[in-house]
Amino acid sequence: MMRAKAGFFSCTPSAPANQAAEDQDYLRWHLLDHMPEQYQLPGVLHGLRWTADEAYREARIAAVQPLDLLGNVVHYLFTDPVEKTLADFVDLGAGLREAGRFRVTRPPLRLAALRLQTWYSAPRALISAEVVPFRPHRGIVLLIEEPTGGRPDPWLNWLHNEHYPTLLAQPGVAGAWTFGAPYTPVVTSADWATAPHYATVIYVDEDPLSTVRRLAPLIENRWSSGEVRPLFAGPLRSMVAWDAWK
């Protein structure tokens, strides 16, 4: 049974090159302090964080302002009741800020809470599609796309029937989850993306840079019909080491 119902995405820039130590402090704080606190909320299933070093930024397939500045992505999976969980999530953040636990921040490029729409696993991964994000991975290819007109039903059907079977057969691909239909955020600001769009996470268990080079022609073909356009398409690496047993 699919427990995950929605995903929250937070896209932020990296620190300037001359502030690399500050960026490390930010990532250490988020992974060891802020992210664990979210699990006190019953509706939070899982938290993931990825980053894009220079080589990853150079390997991007597409990036529209302001997402051309993207350096870090935080992704939480929510279960029902999603609306209450989202409200609790915002309240917890405010409480941690009041307690002085938001000592390092990054300006958001994009915040979004989206319904989970489709989920797939690669046959070679030998796991069910429902658990792909919980499997260790080396990185991801993140796609953020928006319709150019109304709901792109022909495109969505093509993704399911043709695109994903081909994509999931590629070396290095472990699975893919797609989110769409934005929730109305509890706190409305220009940083929250509320217009219709899709966010797809392609989970990679081989070298992400080599994998994204193989996938680039397939990914670019997603936009050939003109029904959607890319806002971002590129690789990010996992913040947790793959070879934990090494």
HUKA-V119848 format. One record per run of one state. SS is the DSSP state (@ for helix, = for strand, . for the rest). FROM is the first residue (numbers start at 1). LEN is the number of residues. Records with the same first field share a line. If there is no record, write none. Layout:
BEGIN
SS: FROM-LEN, FROM-LEN
END
This chain:
BEGIN
.: 1-5, 14-3, 41-3, 52-2, 59-3, 64-3, 79-3, 99-9, 122-1, 126-3, 135-4, 148-5, 169-4, 183-9, 193-5, 205-3, 224-4, 239-8
=: 6-8, 44-8, 62-2, 70-9, 108-14, 139-9, 173-10, 192-1, 198-7, 228-11
@: 17-24, 54-5, 67-3, 82-17, 123-3, 129-6, 153-16, 208-16
END
